[in-house]
Amino acid sequence: MSVPEPERRPRPGTPAEWLPIRDELRDEEPYGAPQIDVPVRLNTNENPYGPSETAAADVAGAVRAAALELNRYPDREATALREGLAAYLSRDTPGVDLDASRVWAANGSNEIMQQVLQAFGGPGRTALSFAPTYSMYPEYARNTHTRWVAGRRRDDFGIDVDAAVALIDAEQPDVVFLTSPNNPTGTALDPAHTRAVLDAAPGMVVVDEAYAEFRRAGTPSALELLAGHRRLIVTRTMSKAFALAGGRLGYLAAHADVVDALRIVRLPYHLSSVTQATALAALQHTDELLANVDALRVERDRTADRLRELGLTVADSDANFVLFGTFEDRHATWQGLVDRGVLIRETGPLGWLRVSIGTPSEMDAFFTALQEVIA
């Protein structure tokens, strides 16, 4: 009887050597923030305020109704949900009038981004963004065999518009990813810079607005630019402001022809009946769920002020998190916080850390631990 060779892993989390995996995946690890069981978890930009009992009951009722028909496939076009999302976006941004034909939904904004590159990227095509930004973008590109190009942001994490336009002219990307507010920095884009990129880009431009509901007063949404730019895609999520991270619902607004292109690459019945029912029920409680956004904005600004009082550098944030630094050994600072029961995110440029905004008591616990670590 033959004895199989012992499994060897060059690094924990990477594929076993015997697997005939694609070469470009050989040394890769799965994406994901550390999941550590500590009293205060402020590392994945979740909304700390869950749905009310009333909202949860309505979601449960909608899911129960869907469960009675789980022997049937879901509406593969998610028409009712798209109508609800279109109504929400039209209400959220005055002057924008959307209908279901211009909205698309999927299992989190992650699937939305992957579908965009499946439709508009691929072999022989290029996607481009400006780092530091969301670390999953190059992975979407890798997974769809799309060439990835990363420009650089300014020291204040804004876009150097002249350098951005020059890079776009040189690379002629098929897809440009802009993020506003940007993750992990929290900074919002200057609308003039967004327009400059739209004018320069030969292909699709995606403005990722996962944290848009948290933006400060006077910060516009890229939704306002949709009418004049057919190749613009604006993405959103219900994970953050709607406190629906466990529901996995991302969506976008674009020209109806763009939505039709994405329908070509989506998997059959990609959005389950349960997901659609959950999201539709949550939309019925929009005012209640978004009421907590104002409180999180206040706590975010309070957090930024307190960090600056400790002598730290803080990036201006329009999101529900704050990037701060700089630390000679950021991992030691991160570990010191974990040792004191507080989990934040070790991400972004070298020397920086990111803290999600939690409840006031969670933020107080964070500051107590931080002061002990940096003393």
C-alpha angles and dihedrals in degrees: 000000000000118000116220117238113259114263113256124195117190090204131005110269096021122113120277114260094240094060114102090224123158111281094238090057096049097099098029127115127208115268118249146118116251112275107212125164103235131140095251119041114184102152110095104049094245121162106254092208113078126202118289121255089259094051092044090051091052091048090049091050092050091048091049090053090050090048091060088064100039088119086073127068117252124253098282091207094048087217099169092047092049090050090052093048092048090053091049094050092046089053093043094055115040113222094028115110114187135170133192093273089067098046129073130185135199143160098299127322086282091072090043091057093046091051090051091056092043088057102036105019131047137114112354093014132104135223121194138191140156122256141258089051140114107332094216095068095081089046091055087051093048093049092052095042090246119151110245126216123181123196122191132255124224121266088264088053094247124125119268093221096198092051090044093053091046091052091048090050090051099044101033092208122204091213130025119194117208120177123205116201087023123226123249096012100047092220121142124224123251103246090225089059091050090052091048091054091047090052093048101041116095094199139029123329118205118197107195108210100173090141098035096122089062095055119123122258111281095026105122127217123239085235085085089066097053096092093061101038119059093185095055120110120188115196128200138173138211091213098088118030093024092049089231102127090132091052094063101214122154127166145175142209121219144129112311090244090057090053090051090053091054091050087064094061101036116107116249111275090356094165113062124226089243093054092048092048092048094050094045091051091049090052088059087064097046096129094049095045095046092047088082091057092076091053091050091050090054091048091047093054091045089052092051091051093049092049091051090050087059089057095255128138114244130193113227105255133207091173136073093268139058129222113212141168163045113221129167088217108020093174090060089052091048091049092047089056092047089051087057094050100263122117120196130158127275098208143116127048118356111282096024132107132194127219123193116222112253134170118309091258091051091050091049089053089049093053093046090054094043094052090052092050097049097038 
